[in-house]
Amino acid sequence: MERIGIIGSGRAGSALGAALASAGHPVTGVTARSQGSLDRAARLLPDVPILSPAEVTARADIVLVAVPDGSIGEVARSLPLTAEQYVVHLSGAHGLSVLQPTVAIPVALHPPMTFTGDLPDLSGVTFTATAPDQARPVVERLVKALGADLQWVAEESRAQYHAGLVHGANHLTTLLAQAFAVLREAGVTDPAATLRPLLTATLDNTLRSGHDALTGPIARGDVETVAAHLAVLRGRTASTYAELARATVDLAAADGRLERSTAERFHQVLERQQAEVLEQDRTGEAPR
Protein backbone atom coordinates (compact mmCIF):
# COMPACT_ATOMS: atom_id res chain seq x y z
CA MET A 1 0.00 0.00 0.00
CA GLU A 2 1.07 3.57 -0.62
CA ARG A 3 2.77 5.44 2.19
CA ILE A 4 0.77 8.46 3.38
CA GLY A 5 2.28 11.72 4.62
CA ILE A 6 0.08 14.40 6.13
CA ILE A 7 0.84 18.12 6.00
CA GLY A 8 -1.32 19.66 8.70
CA SER A 9 -2.96 17.89 11.63
CA GLY A 10 -6.21 19.82 11.79
CA ARG A 11 -9.50 17.99 12.20
CA ALA A 12 -9.73 16.79 8.59
CA GLY A 13 -6.10 15.77 8.11
CA SER A 14 -5.72 13.93 11.39
CA ALA A 15 -9.11 12.20 11.07
CA LEU A 16 -8.47 11.01 7.51
CA GLY A 17 -4.96 9.99 8.43
CA ALA A 18 -6.31 7.90 11.30
CA ALA A 19 -8.94 6.35 9.01
CA LEU A 20 -6.32 5.48 6.40
CA ALA A 21 -4.05 4.02 9.06
CA SER A 22 -6.95 1.90 10.36
CA ALA A 23 -7.51 0.69 6.79
CA GLY A 24 -3.92 -0.54 6.62
CA HIS A 25 -2.17 2.33 4.86
CA PRO A 26 1.16 3.24 6.50
CA VAL A 27 1.07 6.87 7.66
CA THR A 28 4.76 7.75 7.82
CA GLY A 29 4.69 11.31 9.11
CA VAL A 30 2.57 14.31 10.03
CA THR A 31 3.26 17.98 10.64
CA ALA A 32 1.91 19.78 13.70
CA ARG A 33 2.75 23.22 15.05
CA SER A 34 0.10 24.42 17.47
CA GLN A 35 -0.59 22.73 20.80
CA GLY A 36 -4.04 21.79 19.58
CA SER A 37 -2.57 20.09 16.51
CA LEU A 38 0.02 18.29 18.61
CA ASP A 39 -2.65 17.04 21.01
CA ARG A 40 -4.88 15.92 18.11
CA ALA A 41 -2.03 14.07 16.40
CA ALA A 42 -1.08 12.37 19.68
CA ARG A 43 -4.68 11.19 20.14
CA LEU A 44 -5.54 10.09 16.61
CA LEU A 45 -2.09 9.23 15.21
CA PRO A 46 -0.17 8.12 18.30
CA ASP A 47 2.35 6.01 16.38
CA VAL A 48 3.04 8.56 13.64
CA PRO A 49 6.14 10.76 14.04
CA ILE A 50 5.81 14.55 14.04
CA LEU A 51 8.15 15.76 11.30
CA SER A 52 8.97 18.82 9.23
CA PRO A 53 7.10 19.27 5.93
CA ALA A 54 10.18 18.26 3.98
CA GLU A 55 10.64 15.10 6.05
CA VAL A 56 6.97 14.16 5.71
CA THR A 57 7.21 14.60 1.94
CA ALA A 58 10.40 12.56 1.64
CA ARG A 59 8.83 9.55 3.38
CA ALA A 60 5.53 9.47 1.47
CA ASP A 61 4.11 8.24 -1.82
CA ILE A 62 0.95 10.31 -1.28
CA VAL A 63 1.26 13.72 0.37
CA LEU A 64 -2.02 14.89 1.86
CA VAL A 65 -2.05 18.70 2.09
CA ALA A 66 -4.66 19.20 4.79
CA VAL A 67 -4.37 22.95 5.35
CA PRO A 68 -6.86 25.84 5.06
CA ASP A 69 -8.01 26.60 1.51
CA GLY A 70 -6.09 29.85 1.30
CA SER A 71 -2.80 28.12 2.10
CA ILE A 72 -3.00 25.07 -0.18
CA GLY A 73 -1.11 26.53 -3.13
CA GLU A 74 1.65 28.12 -1.10
CA VAL A 75 2.19 25.01 1.03
CA ALA A 76 2.15 22.63 -1.96
CA ARG A 77 4.70 24.76 -3.83
CA SER A 78 7.02 24.70 -0.82
CA LEU A 79 7.21 20.92 -0.64
CA PRO A 80 10.09 18.95 -2.25
CA LEU A 81 7.74 16.79 -4.32
CA THR A 82 8.82 14.46 -7.11
CA ALA A 83 7.12 13.28 -10.29
CA GLU A 84 6.54 9.83 -8.75
CA GLN A 85 4.45 11.24 -5.88
CA TYR A 86 0.81 12.26 -5.56
CA VAL A 87 -0.12 15.53 -3.90
CA VAL A 88 -3.71 15.62 -2.63
CA HIS A 89 -5.76 18.44 -1.13
CA LEU A 90 -9.15 18.14 0.62
CA SER A 91 -10.84 21.37 -0.46
CA GLY A 92 -14.30 21.32 -2.00
CA ALA A 93 -13.94 24.75 -3.57
CA HIS A 94 -10.64 24.14 -5.37
CA GLY A 95 -9.69 21.80 -8.18
CA LEU A 96 -6.27 20.96 -9.54
CA SER A 97 -5.17 24.45 -10.54
CA VAL A 98 -4.43 25.42 -6.94
CA LEU A 99 -1.71 22.76 -6.89
CA GLN A 100 0.09 24.13 -9.95
CA PRO A 101 2.90 24.28 -10.74
CA THR A 102 3.95 20.98 -9.24
CA VAL A 103 5.89 18.03 -10.61
CA ALA A 104 3.80 15.63 -8.50
CA ILE A 105 0.52 14.15 -9.74
CA PRO A 106 -2.24 16.46 -8.44
CA VAL A 107 -5.51 15.27 -6.89
CA ALA A 108 -8.45 17.18 -5.43
CA LEU A 109 -10.30 14.83 -3.04
CA HIS A 110 -13.15 16.32 -1.04
CA PRO A 111 -15.07 14.52 1.71
CA PRO A 112 -18.40 16.42 2.03
CA MET A 113 -18.79 16.09 5.77
CA THR A 114 -17.95 17.88 9.00
CA PHE A 115 -15.06 16.52 11.03
CA THR A 116 -15.41 16.69 14.80
CA GLY A 117 -11.84 15.80 15.73
CA ASP A 118 -12.64 12.15 16.42
CA LEU A 119 -12.12 9.08 14.25
CA PRO A 120 -14.84 9.43 11.58
CA ASP A 121 -17.25 6.86 10.21
CA LEU A 122 -16.83 7.28 6.45
CA SER A 123 -19.07 4.43 5.36
CA GLY A 124 -21.88 6.76 4.27
CA VAL A 125 -19.70 9.45 2.69
CA THR A 126 -19.34 9.98 -1.06
CA PHE A 127 -15.96 11.59 -1.77
CA THR A 128 -15.75 13.91 -4.77
CA ALA A 129 -12.53 13.77 -6.77
CA THR A 130 -10.87 15.61 -9.61
CA ALA A 131 -7.69 14.02 -10.94
CA PRO A 132 -5.82 13.14 -14.14
CA ASP A 133 -6.50 9.68 -15.55
CA GLN A 134 -3.24 8.26 -14.24
CA ALA A 135 -4.28 9.03 -10.65
CA ARG A 136 -7.74 7.49 -10.79
CA PRO A 137 -6.80 3.92 -9.78
CA VAL A 138 -4.93 5.21 -6.73
CA VAL A 139 -7.81 7.50 -5.69
CA GLU A 140 -10.34 4.70 -6.13
CA ARG A 141 -8.21 2.36 -4.04
CA LEU A 142 -7.82 4.92 -1.24
CA VAL A 143 -11.51 5.70 -1.03
CA LYS A 144 -12.51 2.06 -1.22
CA ALA A 145 -10.14 1.29 1.65
CA LEU A 146 -12.00 3.88 3.74
CA GLY A 147 -15.32 2.13 3.08
CA ALA A 148 -16.64 5.21 1.30
CA ASP A 149 -18.08 5.90 -2.15
CA LEU A 150 -16.50 8.01 -4.90
CA GLN A 151 -17.74 10.33 -7.64
CA TRP A 152 -15.80 12.37 -10.19
CA VAL A 153 -16.28 16.07 -10.96
CA ALA A 154 -14.56 17.91 -13.81
CA GLU A 155 -12.12 20.69 -13.03
CA GLU A 156 -14.39 23.35 -14.56
CA SER A 157 -17.32 22.18 -12.39
CA ARG A 158 -15.63 22.44 -9.00
CA ALA A 159 -17.09 25.85 -8.14
CA GLN A 160 -20.58 24.70 -9.14
CA TYR A 161 -20.17 21.51 -7.08
CA HIS A 162 -19.09 23.46 -4.02
CA ALA A 163 -21.88 26.02 -4.46
CA GLY A 164 -24.42 23.21 -4.32
CA LEU A 165 -22.94 21.91 -1.07
CA VAL A 166 -22.83 25.34 0.56
CA HIS A 167 -26.35 26.24 -0.57
CA GLY A 168 -27.74 22.99 0.74
CA ALA A 169 -25.80 22.74 4.01
CA ASN A 170 -24.49 26.12 5.20
CA HIS A 171 -27.59 28.04 4.20
CA LEU A 172 -29.72 25.49 6.02
CA THR A 173 -28.14 26.71 9.26
CA THR A 174 -29.02 30.30 8.38
CA LEU A 175 -32.59 29.30 7.57
CA LEU A 176 -33.01 27.42 10.84
CA ALA A 177 -31.49 30.26 12.86
CA GLN A 178 -34.13 32.58 11.40
CA ALA A 179 -36.89 30.04 12.06
CA PHE A 180 -35.74 29.65 15.68
CA ALA A 181 -35.93 33.42 16.17
CA VAL A 182 -39.49 33.59 14.76
CA LEU A 183 -40.64 30.75 17.01
CA ARG A 184 -39.09 32.35 20.08
CA GLU A 185 -40.92 35.59 19.30
CA ALA A 186 -44.11 33.53 19.15
CA GLY A 187 -43.46 32.24 22.67
CA VAL A 188 -41.92 28.86 21.84
CA THR A 189 -39.25 28.14 24.45
CA ASP A 190 -37.51 25.26 22.66
CA PRO A 191 -37.62 25.86 18.88
CA ALA A 192 -35.22 23.01 18.13
CA ALA A 193 -37.37 20.43 19.89
CA THR A 194 -40.47 21.79 18.17
CA LEU A 195 -38.95 21.64 14.70
CA ARG A 196 -36.92 18.45 15.04
CA PRO A 197 -39.61 15.87 14.06
CA LEU A 198 -40.75 17.98 11.10
CA LEU A 199 -37.19 18.71 9.97
CA THR A 200 -36.10 15.10 10.28
CA ALA A 201 -39.04 13.83 8.26
CA THR A 202 -38.65 16.56 5.64
CA LEU A 203 -34.92 15.96 5.24
CA ASP A 204 -35.34 12.20 4.93
CA ASN A 205 -38.21 12.55 2.46
CA THR A 206 -36.36 15.15 0.36
CA LEU A 207 -33.15 13.13 0.24
CA ARG A 208 -35.21 10.18 -0.92
CA SER A 209 -37.73 11.87 -3.25
CA GLY A 210 -36.31 15.30 -4.16
CA HIS A 211 -38.85 18.06 -4.73
CA ASP A 212 -41.70 15.51 -4.68
CA ALA A 213 -41.37 15.70 -0.88
CA LEU A 214 -42.65 19.31 -0.85
CA THR A 215 -45.57 19.93 1.51
CA GLY A 216 -47.01 23.04 3.16
CA PRO A 217 -49.13 26.01 2.11
CA ILE A 218 -47.53 26.60 -1.30
CA ALA A 219 -47.89 22.95 -2.31
CA ARG A 220 -51.54 23.21 -1.22
CA GLY A 221 -52.13 26.48 -3.09
CA ASP A 222 -52.91 28.30 0.17
CA VAL A 223 -52.17 31.90 -0.84
CA GLU A 224 -53.90 33.40 2.21
CA THR A 225 -51.63 31.57 4.65
CA VAL A 226 -48.48 32.79 2.90
CA ALA A 227 -49.87 36.34 2.93
CA ALA A 228 -50.52 36.02 6.67
CA HIS A 229 -46.93 34.86 7.22
CA LEU A 230 -45.54 37.82 5.31
CA ALA A 231 -47.67 40.18 7.38
CA VAL A 232 -46.01 39.12 10.64
CA LEU A 233 -42.41 38.56 9.51
CA ARG A 234 -39.91 41.40 9.58
CA GLY A 235 -36.54 42.44 8.22
CA ARG A 236 -34.12 39.92 6.78
CA THR A 237 -36.34 36.97 7.74
CA ALA A 238 -39.25 38.39 5.71
CA SER A 239 -36.97 38.82 2.70
CA THR A 240 -35.58 35.29 3.03
CA TYR A 241 -39.06 33.81 3.39
CA ALA A 242 -40.33 35.71 0.34
CA GLU A 243 -37.36 34.74 -1.85
CA LEU A 244 -37.63 31.07 -0.92
CA ALA A 245 -41.39 31.22 -1.39
CA ARG A 246 -40.86 32.51 -4.95
CA ALA A 247 -38.55 29.61 -5.71
CA THR A 248 -41.01 27.17 -4.13
CA VAL A 249 -43.92 28.54 -6.17
CA ASP A 250 -41.90 28.14 -9.36
CA LEU A 251 -40.94 24.59 -8.36
CA ALA A 252 -44.53 23.59 -7.62
CA ALA A 253 -45.82 25.24 -10.80
CA ALA A 254 -43.18 23.60 -12.98
CA ASP A 255 -44.22 20.08 -12.02
CA GLY A 256 -47.94 20.82 -12.32
CA ARG A 257 -48.91 20.90 -8.64
CA LEU A 258 -49.96 24.55 -8.87
CA GLU A 259 -52.31 25.90 -11.50
CA ARG A 260 -51.03 28.94 -13.35
CA SER A 261 -53.68 31.20 -11.82
CA THR A 262 -52.72 30.13 -8.30
CA ALA A 263 -49.03 30.66 -9.02
CA GLU A 264 -49.83 34.16 -10.30
CA ARG A 265 -51.73 34.94 -7.09
CA PHE A 266 -48.73 33.83 -5.05
CA HIS A 267 -46.42 36.04 -7.10
CA GLN A 268 -48.75 39.04 -6.66
CA VAL A 269 -48.62 38.62 -2.88
CA LEU A 270 -44.84 38.22 -2.95
CA GLU A 271 -44.32 41.23 -5.22
CA ARG A 272 -46.46 43.34 -2.89
CA GLN A 273 -44.29 42.28 0.04
CA GLN A 274 -41.14 43.18 -1.90
CA ALA A 275 -42.55 46.62 -2.72
CA GLU A 276 -43.32 47.20 0.97
CA VAL A 277 -39.76 46.24 1.95
CA LEU A 278 -38.32 48.62 -0.64
CA GLU A 279 -40.57 51.42 0.62
CA GLN A 280 -39.49 50.78 4.19
CA ASP A 281 -35.82 50.81 3.15
CA ARG A 282 -36.41 54.17 1.39
CA THR A 283 -38.33 55.91 4.15
CA GLY A 284 -37.25 54.02 7.27
CA GLU A 285 -40.90 53.51 8.17
CA ALA A 286 -43.24 50.58 7.75
CA PRO A 287 -45.97 51.19 5.12
CA ARG A 288 -49.29 52.42 6.46
Secondary structure in CASP SS format (residue, H / E / C, confidence):
PFRMAT SS
TARGET T0000
AUTHOR 0000-0000-0000
METHOD secondary structure of the structure
MODEL  1
M C 1.00
E C 1.00
R C 1.00
I E 1.00
G E 1.00
I E 1.00
I E 1.00
G C 1.00
S C 1.00
G C 1.00
R H 1.00
A H 1.00
G H 1.00
S H 1.00
A H 1.00
L H 1.00
G H 1.00
A H 1.00
A H 1.00
L H 1.00
A H 1.00
S H 1.00
A C 1.00
G C 1.00
H C 1.00
P C 1.00
V E 1.00
T E 1.00
G E 1.00
V E 1.00
T C 1.00
A C 1.00
R C 1.00
S C 1.00
Q H 1.00
G H 1.00
S H 1.00
L H 1.00
D H 1.00
R H 1.00
A H 1.00
A H 1.00
R H 1.00
L H 1.00
L C 1.00
P C 1.00
D C 1.00
V C 1.00
P C 1.00
I E 1.00
L C 1.00
S C 1.00
P H 1.00
A H 1.00
E H 1.00
V H 1.00
T H 1.00
A H 1.00
R C 1.00
A C 1.00
D C 1.00
I E 1.00
V E 1.00
L E 1.00
V E 1.00
A C 1.00
V C 1.00
P C 1.00
D H 1.00
G H 1.00
S H 1.00
I H 1.00
G H 1.00
E H 1.00
V H 1.00
A H 1.00
R H 1.00
S H 1.00
L C 1.00
P C 1.00
L C 1.00
T C 1.00
A C 1.00
E C 1.00
Q C 1.00
Y E 1.00
V E 1.00
V E 1.00
H E 1.00
L C 1.00
S C 1.00
G C 1.00
A C 1.00
H C 1.00
G C 1.00
L C 1.00
S H 1.00
V H 1.00
L H 1.00
Q C 1.00
P C 1.00
T C 1.00
V C 1.00
A C 1.00
I E 1.00
P E 1.00
V E 1.00
A E 1.00
L E 1.00
H E 1.00
P C 1.00
P C 1.00
M C 1.00
T C 1.00
F C 1.00
T C 1.00
G C 1.00
D C 1.00
L C 1.00
P C 1.00
D C 1.00
L C 1.00
S C 1.00
G C 1.00
V C 1.00
T E 1.00
F E 1.00
T E 1.00
A E 1.00
T E 1.00
A C 1.00
P C 1.00
D H 1.00
Q H 1.00
A H 1.00
R H 1.00
P H 1.00
V H 1.00
V H 1.00
E H 1.00
R H 1.00
L H 1.00
V H 1.00
K H 1.00
A H 1.00
L C 1.00
G C 1.00
A C 1.00
D E 1.00
L E 1.00
Q E 1.00
W E 1.00
V C 1.00
A C 1.00
E H 1.00
E H 1.00
S H 1.00
R H 1.00
A H 1.00
Q H 1.00
Y H 1.00
H H 1.00
A H 1.00
G H 1.00
L H 1.00
V H 1.00
H H 1.00
G H 1.00
A H 1.00
N H 1.00
H H 1.00
L H 1.00
T H 1.00
T H 1.00
L H 1.00
L H 1.00
A H 1.00
Q H 1.00
A H 1.00
F H 1.00
A H 1.00
V H 1.00
L H 1.00
R H 1.00
E H 1.00
A C 1.00
G C 1.00
V C 1.00
T C 1.00
D C 1.00
P H 1.00
A H 1.00
A H 1.00
T H 1.00
L H 1.00
R H 1.00
P H 1.00
L H 1.00
L H 1.00
T H 1.00
A H 1.00
T H 1.00
L H 1.00
D H 1.00
N H 1.00
T H 1.00
L H 1.00
R H 1.00
S H 1.00
G H 1.00
H H 1.00
D H 1.00
A H 1.00
L C 1.00
T C 1.00
G C 1.00
P H 1.00
I H 1.00
A H 1.00
R H 1.00
G C 1.00
D C 1.00
V H 1.00
E H 1.00
T H 1.00
V H 1.00
A H 1.00
A H 1.00
H H 1.00
L H 1.00
A H 1.00
V H 1.00
L C 1.00
R C 1.00
G H 1.00
R H 1.00
T H 1.00
A H 1.00
S H 1.00
T H 1.00
Y H 1.00
A H 1.00
E H 1.00
L H 1.00
A H 1.00
R H 1.00
A H 1.00
T H 1.00
V H 1.00
D H 1.00
L H 1.00
A H 1.00
A H 1.00
A H 1.00
D C 1.00
G C 1.00
R C 1.00
L C 1.00
E C 1.00
R H 1.00
S H 1.00
T H 1.00
A H 1.00
E H 1.00
R H 1.00
F H 1.00
H H 1.00
Q H 1.00
V H 1.00
L H 1.00
E H 1.00
R H 1.00
Q H 1.00
Q H 1.00
A H 1.00
E H 1.00
V H 1.00
L H 1.00
E H 1.00
Q H 1.00
D H 1.00
R H 1.00
T H 1.00
G C 1.00
E C 1.00
A C 1.00
P C 1.00
R C 1.00
END
